[in-house]
Amino acid sequence: MQATQSLLDSHKSDGINAITSRQIAAKADISYQTLYNHYSSQAQIYAALLREKSTPLSLQLDLVVKNYEQDLAATFAAIDAQRLAHISPADKPLWQFIANNMHSNVQSAVHDQGAEETSLISILDPLVYERTHRLLHMAQGMGHLQTQLDLQLLVYTLICLTDYALTRYLRSEKVGKASILQTTKEQYALVLSNMGSA
């Protein structure tokens, strides 16, 4: 990870495409085969680096969940706002590289190795499932969600919405943070609108 970050820092003017996996291996003073045994694509290397950088974000998101009071859609919108704010301009090319690689090779053997490699949201927020489930469980315990709801299905639905929005933001130069946040907030409100306790 240190070698990768060092190369990214020294190739800022050349761009991310000027870096190869062989350069990363050489910088880390390991063989290319050793690197390939751990990371079979450059996107996987960048994903691991970005996961490391997401630790402070995870703590911030835990605070949002802990401070939940009653408005689920607003809470999910606040979580999304923090997630998008965490994607720095310097790291955005990495995210775009992963997003483009992931969606062009989603059926390849590389991406069959683990579900985390086909989900941008699980790179940005590795605890997305657990955190979303915890928040919904809290809301259900407070009487804000119907008790008969299948929380697991609702968790996956909300995560899919979030991942799709994140993908749109990263893959399209025309889609800005504000429009993504507005759209997801409306989608959360729509999904959750008839699920409150009667």
PELINWO-V917780 format. One record per pair of residues at least 12 apart in sequence whose ideal C-beta (glycine too) atoms are under 10 Angstrom apart, sorted by the first residue. I is the first residue (numbers start at 1). J is the second residue. D is the distance in whole Angstrom. If there is no record, write none. Layout:
i: <I | I>
j: <J | J>
d: <D | D>
This chain:
i: <1 | 1 | 1 | 1 | 1 | 1 | 1 | 1 | 1 | 1 | 2 | 2 | 2 | 3 | 3 | 3 | 3 | 3 | 3 | 3 | 3 | 3 | 3 | 4 | 4 | 4 | 4 | 4 | 4 | 4 | 4 | 4 | 4 | 4 | 4 | 4 | 5 | 5 | 5 | 5 | 6 | 6 | 6 | 7 | 7 | 7 | 7 | 7 | 7 | 7 | 8 | 8 | 8 | 8 | 8 | 8 | 8 | 9 | 10 | 11 | 12 | 12 | 15 | 15 | 16 | 16 | 16 | 16 | 16 | 16 | 17 | 17 | 17 | 19 | 19 | 19 | 19 | 20 | 20 | 21 | 21 | 21 | 21 | 21 | 21 | 21 | 21 | 22 | 22 | 24 | 24 | 24 | 24 | 25 | 25 | 39 | 40 | 40 | 40 | 40 | 40 | 40 | 41 | 41 | 41 | 41 | 41 | 41 | 41 | 41 | 41 | 42 | 42 | 42 | 43 | 43 | 43 | 43 | 43 | 43 | 43 | 43 | 43 | 43 | 43 | 43 | 43 | 44 | 44 | 44 | 44 | 44 | 44 | 44 | 44 | 44 | 45 | 45 | 46 | 46 | 46 | 46 | 46 | 46 | 46 | 46 | 47 | 47 | 47 | 47 | 47 | 47 | 47 | 47 | 47 | 47 | 47 | 47 | 47 | 48 | 48 | 49 | 49 | 49 | 49 | 50 | 50 | 50 | 50 | 50 | 50 | 50 | 50 | 50 | 51 | 51 | 51 | 51 | 51 | 51 | 53 | 53 | 53 | 53 | 53 | 53 | 53 | 54 | 54 | 54 | 54 | 54 | 54 | 54 | 54 | 55 | 56 | 57 | 57 | 57 | 57 | 57 | 57 | 57 | 57 | 57 | 58 | 58 | 58 | 58 | 58 | 58 | 58 | 60 | 60 | 60 | 60 | 60 | 61 | 61 | 61 | 61 | 61 | 61 | 61 | 61 | 61 | 61 | 61 | 62 | 62 | 62 | 63 | 64 | 64 | 64 | 64 | 64 | 64 | 64 | 65 | 65 | 65 | 65 | 65 | 65 | 65 | 65 | 66 | 66 | 66 | 68 | 68 | 68 | 68 | 68 | 68 | 68 | 69 | 69 | 69 | 69 | 70 | 70 | 70 | 70 | 70 | 71 | 71 | 71 | 71 | 72 | 72 | 72 | 72 | 72 | 72 | 72 | 72 | 72 | 72 | 72 | 72 | 72 | 73 | 73 | 73 | 73 | 73 | 73 | 73 | 73 | 73 | 73 | 74 | 74 | 74 | 75 | 75 | 75 | 75 | 76 | 76 | 76 | 76 | 76 | 76 | 76 | 76 | 76 | 76 | 76 | 76 | 76 | 77 | 77 | 77 | 77 | 77 | 77 | 77 | 77 | 78 | 78 | 79 | 79 | 79 | 79 | 79 | 79 | 79 | 79 | 80 | 80 | 80 | 80 | 80 | 80 | 80 | 80 | 80 | 80 | 80 | 80 | 80 | 81 | 81 | 81 | 81 | 81 | 81 | 82 | 83 | 83 | 83 | 83 | 83 | 83 | 83 | 83 | 83 | 84 | 84 | 84 | 84 | 84 | 84 | 84 | 84 | 84 | 84 | 84 | 85 | 85 | 86 | 86 | 87 | 87 | 87 | 87 | 87 | 92 | 92 | 94 | 94 | 95 | 95 | 95 | 95 | 95 | 95 | 95 | 95 | 96 | 96 | 96 | 96 | 97 | 98 | 98 | 98 | 98 | 99 | 99 | 99 | 99 | 99 | 99 | 99 | 99 | 99 | 100 | 100 | 101 | 102 | 102 | 102 | 102 | 102 | 102 | 102 | 102 | 103 | 103 | 103 | 103 | 103 | 105 | 105 | 106 | 118 | 119 | 119 | 119 | 119 | 119 | 119 | 120 | 120 | 120 | 120 | 120 | 120 | 120 | 120 | 120 | 121 | 121 | 121 | 121 | 121 | 121 | 121 | 121 | 121 | 122 | 122 | 123 | 124 | 124 | 124 | 124 | 125 | 125 | 125 | 125 | 128 | 128 | 128 | 128 | 128 | 129 | 129 | 129 | 129 | 130 | 131 | 131 | 132 | 132 | 132 | 132 | 132 | 132 | 132 | 132 | 133 | 133 | 133 | 133 | 133 | 133 | 133 | 134 | 135 | 135 | 136 | 136 | 136 | 136 | 136 | 136 | 136 | 136 | 137 | 137 | 139 | 139 | 139 | 139 | 139 | 140 | 140 | 140 | 142 | 143 | 143 | 144 | 144 | 144 | 144 | 145 | 145 | 145 | 145 | 146 | 146 | 146 | 146 | 146 | 147 | 149 | 149 | 154 | 154 | 154 | 157 | 157 | 158 | 158 | 158 | 158 | 158 | 161 | 161 | 161 | 161 | 161 | 161 | 162 | 162 | 162 | 162 | 164 | 164 | 164 | 164 | 165 | 165 | 165 | 165 | 165 | 165 | 166 | 166 | 168 | 168 | 168 | 169 | 169 | 169>
j: <24 | 28 | 45 | 46 | 48 | 49 | 50 | 51 | 52 | 53 | 27 | 28 | 49 | 23 | 24 | 25 | 26 | 27 | 28 | 29 | 30 | 35 | 45 | 19 | 21 | 23 | 24 | 27 | 28 | 39 | 42 | 45 | 46 | 48 | 49 | 94 | 27 | 49 | 52 | 53 | 24 | 27 | 28 | 19 | 20 | 23 | 24 | 26 | 27 | 28 | 24 | 46 | 49 | 90 | 91 | 93 | 94 | 90 | 27 | 23 | 90 | 93 | 93 | 97 | 42 | 46 | 93 | 94 | 96 | 97 | 42 | 93 | 97 | 42 | 45 | 46 | 97 | 32 | 42 | 35 | 36 | 39 | 40 | 41 | 42 | 44 | 45 | 35 | 36 | 39 | 42 | 45 | 46 | 39 | 45 | 110 | 108 | 109 | 110 | 111 | 113 | 117 | 98 | 101 | 102 | 105 | 108 | 110 | 111 | 113 | 117 | 97 | 98 | 101 | 94 | 97 | 98 | 99 | 100 | 101 | 102 | 104 | 105 | 110 | 111 | 117 | 123 | 98 | 101 | 102 | 110 | 111 | 113 | 114 | 116 | 117 | 94 | 98 | 91 | 93 | 94 | 95 | 97 | 98 | 101 | 123 | 94 | 95 | 97 | 98 | 101 | 102 | 116 | 117 | 119 | 120 | 122 | 123 | 124 | 116 | 123 | 91 | 94 | 98 | 123 | 86 | 87 | 91 | 94 | 95 | 98 | 120 | 123 | 124 | 116 | 122 | 123 | 124 | 125 | 126 | 86 | 87 | 88 | 91 | 94 | 123 | 124 | 83 | 86 | 87 | 123 | 124 | 125 | 126 | 127 | 126 | 86 | 79 | 82 | 83 | 85 | 86 | 87 | 124 | 125 | 126 | 86 | 124 | 125 | 126 | 127 | 128 | 131 | 79 | 82 | 83 | 85 | 86 | 78 | 79 | 80 | 82 | 83 | 86 | 125 | 127 | 128 | 131 | 135 | 127 | 131 | 134 | 82 | 76 | 78 | 79 | 81 | 82 | 131 | 135 | 78 | 79 | 130 | 131 | 132 | 134 | 135 | 138 | 134 | 135 | 138 | 134 | 135 | 136 | 138 | 139 | 142 | 144 | 138 | 139 | 142 | 144 | 139 | 142 | 143 | 144 | 196 | 139 | 144 | 189 | 192 | 135 | 136 | 138 | 139 | 144 | 145 | 158 | 188 | 189 | 191 | 192 | 195 | 196 | 184 | 185 | 186 | 187 | 188 | 189 | 190 | 191 | 192 | 193 | 185 | 188 | 189 | 135 | 138 | 139 | 188 | 132 | 135 | 136 | 158 | 161 | 162 | 184 | 185 | 187 | 188 | 189 | 191 | 192 | 181 | 182 | 184 | 185 | 186 | 187 | 188 | 189 | 181 | 185 | 125 | 128 | 131 | 132 | 135 | 162 | 184 | 188 | 121 | 125 | 161 | 162 | 165 | 166 | 177 | 180 | 181 | 183 | 184 | 185 | 188 | 177 | 178 | 180 | 181 | 184 | 185 | 125 | 121 | 124 | 125 | 128 | 162 | 165 | 166 | 169 | 181 | 124 | 165 | 166 | 169 | 170 | 176 | 177 | 178 | 180 | 181 | 184 | 177 | 181 | 124 | 125 | 124 | 166 | 169 | 170 | 177 | 169 | 170 | 123 | 170 | 120 | 123 | 124 | 166 | 167 | 169 | 170 | 171 | 169 | 170 | 171 | 173 | 170 | 117 | 120 | 123 | 170 | 120 | 123 | 166 | 167 | 168 | 169 | 170 | 171 | 172 | 170 | 171 | 117 | 117 | 118 | 119 | 120 | 123 | 167 | 170 | 171 | 118 | 120 | 167 | 170 | 171 | 117 | 118 | 118 | 163 | 159 | 160 | 162 | 163 | 166 | 167 | 162 | 163 | 164 | 165 | 166 | 167 | 169 | 170 | 171 | 159 | 160 | 161 | 162 | 163 | 164 | 165 | 166 | 167 | 159 | 163 | 166 | 162 | 163 | 166 | 170 | 159 | 162 | 163 | 166 | 155 | 158 | 159 | 162 | 163 | 152 | 155 | 156 | 159 | 155 | 155 | 159 | 151 | 154 | 155 | 156 | 157 | 158 | 159 | 162 | 151 | 152 | 154 | 155 | 156 | 158 | 159 | 155 | 155 | 158 | 149 | 151 | 152 | 154 | 155 | 158 | 192 | 195 | 151 | 155 | 151 | 192 | 195 | 196 | 197 | 154 | 195 | 197 | 197 | 196 | 197 | 192 | 195 | 196 | 197 | 192 | 195 | 196 | 197 | 194 | 195 | 196 | 197 | 198 | 197 | 195 | 197 | 191 | 192 | 195 | 187 | 191 | 184 | 187 | 188 | 191 | 192 | 183 | 184 | 187 | 188 | 190 | 191 | 180 | 184 | 187 | 188 | 180 | 183 | 184 | 187 | 179 | 180 | 181 | 183 | 184 | 187 | 180 | 184 | 180 | 183 | 184 | 181 | 183 | 184>
d: <10 | 9 | 8 | 10 | 6 | 5 | 10 | 10 | 6 | 9 | 9 | 8 | 10 | 9 | 6 | 8 | 8 | 4 | 4 | 8 | 9 | 9 | 9 | 8 | 10 | 9 | 5 | 8 | 8 | 10 | 9 | 6 | 7 | 8 | 5 | 9 | 10 | 6 | 9 | 9 | 9 | 6 | 9 | 5 | 9 | 6 | 6 | 9 | 6 | 10 | 10 | 9 | 8 | 8 | 9 | 9 | 7 | 9 | 9 | 9 | 8 | 10 | 7 | 10 | 9 | 8 | 5 | 7 | 8 | 6 | 10 | 9 | 8 | 8 | 10 | 10 | 10 | 10 | 8 | 6 | 7 | 8 | 9 | 8 | 5 | 10 | 7 | 8 | 10 | 9 | 8 | 6 | 10 | 10 | 10 | 10 | 10 | 8 | 5 | 10 | 7 | 10 | 10 | 7 | 10 | 8 | 9 | 5 | 8 | 10 | 8 | 7 | 9 | 8 | 9 | 6 | 5 | 9 | 9 | 4 | 6 | 10 | 8 | 8 | 9 | 8 | 10 | 9 | 9 | 10 | 7 | 9 | 8 | 9 | 10 | 6 | 10 | 10 | 9 | 9 | 5 | 8 | 6 | 6 | 9 | 9 | 9 | 9 | 10 | 6 | 9 | 9 | 8 | 7 | 10 | 9 | 9 | 5 | 10 | 10 | 9 | 9 | 7 | 10 | 10 | 10 | 9 | 7 | 6 | 7 | 7 | 10 | 6 | 7 | 8 | 9 | 6 | 8 | 10 | 6 | 8 | 10 | 9 | 7 | 9 | 10 | 9 | 9 | 7 | 10 | 8 | 6 | 7 | 7 | 9 | 9 | 8 | 10 | 7 | 7 | 9 | 4 | 10 | 7 | 7 | 10 | 10 | 10 | 7 | 7 | 6 | 10 | 8 | 9 | 5 | 9 | 9 | 8 | 9 | 6 | 10 | 6 | 8 | 9 | 7 | 8 | 9 | 6 | 10 | 8 | 7 | 9 | 9 | 9 | 5 | 5 | 9 | 7 | 9 | 8 | 10 | 8 | 10 | 6 | 9 | 6 | 5 | 7 | 9 | 10 | 9 | 9 | 6 | 10 | 6 | 7 | 8 | 9 | 10 | 10 | 8 | 9 | 8 | 7 | 9 | 6 | 10 | 10 | 9 | 9 | 9 | 7 | 8 | 10 | 5 | 6 | 7 | 9 | 7 | 9 | 9 | 5 | 8 | 9 | 9 | 6 | 9 | 9 | 4 | 4 | 9 | 8 | 5 | 8 | 8 | 8 | 9 | 7 | 10 | 8 | 9 | 8 | 8 | 10 | 7 | 9 | 8 | 8 | 8 | 9 | 5 | 9 | 9 | 8 | 7 | 9 | 7 | 4 | 9 | 10 | 6 | 9 | 10 | 9 | 8 | 9 | 8 | 9 | 8 | 8 | 10 | 10 | 10 | 10 | 10 | 6 | 7 | 8 | 9 | 8 | 6 | 10 | 5 | 8 | 9 | 8 | 10 | 10 | 6 | 9 | 9 | 9 | 8 | 6 | 6 | 9 | 8 | 10 | 7 | 10 | 10 | 9 | 9 | 8 | 7 | 10 | 10 | 5 | 10 | 7 | 7 | 10 | 8 | 10 | 7 | 9 | 7 | 9 | 8 | 8 | 9 | 9 | 7 | 10 | 10 | 7 | 8 | 8 | 9 | 10 | 9 | 5 | 10 | 10 | 5 | 7 | 9 | 10 | 9 | 7 | 7 | 8 | 6 | 10 | 8 | 6 | 10 | 9 | 4 | 5 | 10 | 8 | 7 | 10 | 7 | 6 | 8 | 7 | 9 | 8 | 10 | 10 | 9 | 9 | 7 | 10 | 7 | 9 | 9 | 6 | 9 | 8 | 9 | 10 | 6 | 9 | 9 | 9 | 6 | 9 | 10 | 5 | 6 | 9 | 7 | 10 | 6 | 9 | 10 | 5 | 4 | 9 | 9 | 6 | 9 | 8 | 8 | 9 | 9 | 9 | 7 | 10 | 9 | 9 | 10 | 9 | 9 | 9 | 6 | 7 | 8 | 9 | 6 | 8 | 7 | 9 | 10 | 10 | 9 | 9 | 5 | 9 | 10 | 6 | 6 | 8 | 6 | 7 | 9 | 5 | 10 | 10 | 10 | 10 | 9 | 9 | 8 | 5 | 9 | 6 | 6 | 8 | 9 | 9 | 6 | 9 | 9 | 9 | 9 | 9 | 10 | 10 | 9 | 8 | 9 | 9 | 5 | 9 | 9 | 6 | 7 | 8 | 5 | 7 | 7 | 9 | 6 | 7 | 6 | 7 | 7 | 6 | 10 | 8 | 8 | 7 | 10 | 6 | 10 | 9 | 7 | 7 | 9 | 9 | 6 | 5 | 7 | 10 | 7 | 10 | 7 | 9 | 9 | 10 | 10 | 9 | 9 | 10 | 5 | 8 | 7 | 5 | 8 | 8 | 9 | 7 | 9 | 10 | 9 | 10 | 10>
